[in-house]
Amino acid sequence: MSPRTLFPKISFVVLLLFTAILAYNVNGESVHLEFDVLASGDISGYTEEAYLIARNEEELEEIWKNHSAPLLSPEQWIELWENRTGVVASTAEPPDINFSQAMVVCAFMGERRTAGYNITIEDILVEDTVIHVEIIKNRPAEGWAVAQVLTYPHVFASMERSEMDVVFEVTEEDGSEVDYILPDIPQGISMLAVFTTLSVMVIVYARKQSLRH
């Protein structure tokens, strides 16, 4: 078989293979992932809403340093303790994580004016080559008596390590939903770009070889 007919056939097979792989990744079923809550509570140095992923020790240490920064004066700590508000402060040291096998999901609700708020991770799943972290924000039930203190709800969880992109699907206190994408470029688009580039390279090479003969 001559190169004039061989290389176009090879390029067609490569394109077909890439298309099949991309279709599998895009149309794959959702897979639920296991996760373990490492820490949660009402006091954090993150005074604004934030959603973060730590894939190595340095990233977790930086997040934990900001998270555990002191926010209250000694008098306020004593008041919280005496009033038994249930406000929980995380430990000063970050949890021990084997980052060769795991990573840490972090969610910070931001400042709230009273106790009774919390933020939870309801589910983590993989869909279309993207990890989806389902977050729910909860507010105090109507009519409940709550302490009039500033709180900063947060939650940390560990899960199996992955390099896939992460989307935080957040259900707000009013029931509305907002997505936060980490990083900004979805994984599926990145894969498509790689497949397209490689396909074009194969076609160009096949065309050059056919012209030589």
C-alpha positions, 0 to 999 in steps of 0.5 A: 500500500502506497503512502498516498493511500496509507496515511489518509487512512491512518489519519481517519482512524486517529480522528475516529479514535479521538472522537470515540474517547471524547464522546465516552468522556462527555456522555459517561454516567455520574459516579459518586465518590467517597469523602470524609469530613475532616473539620467543620465549625463556625470560626474561620479566618476566611471572612468571605465566601470561598471554595478551594482545593488543596492537592499538596501539603503547601496548599493545605498549609496556606489555606489552614494558616488563613483559616485558623488566623485569630478573629476574636479577642480573649474577652470574646472567646471567654464570652462564647465559652461561658454562653455555651453557644456551640461555636467550634474552633478548628485545631491550630494544625492542619490534618495529616493527609497523604497527598499521593492518594488524597486531596482536600476540599474546602468550603467557606460560607463567609461572615454571618451575623448570628450563630445557627448557620452551617455549610455542608458537603452533601455529595461529590460525584464525577460527571463528564470528566469533571468533579462536582461538589454539592454544597448546601448552605443552611440558616437557622430555622425560623423562630429559633433563638440564636446567639448574637455573635459573628460566625464564619461557617466552614467545612473541610473534607478529604477525597481520592486524589484527582487532577480533574477540574472541580465545580462547586454546585452551591445551594444558597440559603434561599434555595437558589443555586450557583456554580463555582468552577475551579479552574476557569477552563472546563476539563472537557474543553481542554481535552477537545483542544488536545484532540483537535491539535493532534488530529490536525498534526496527523492530517498535515503529516499525512498530506505532506507524505502523500505530496512527496509521492 
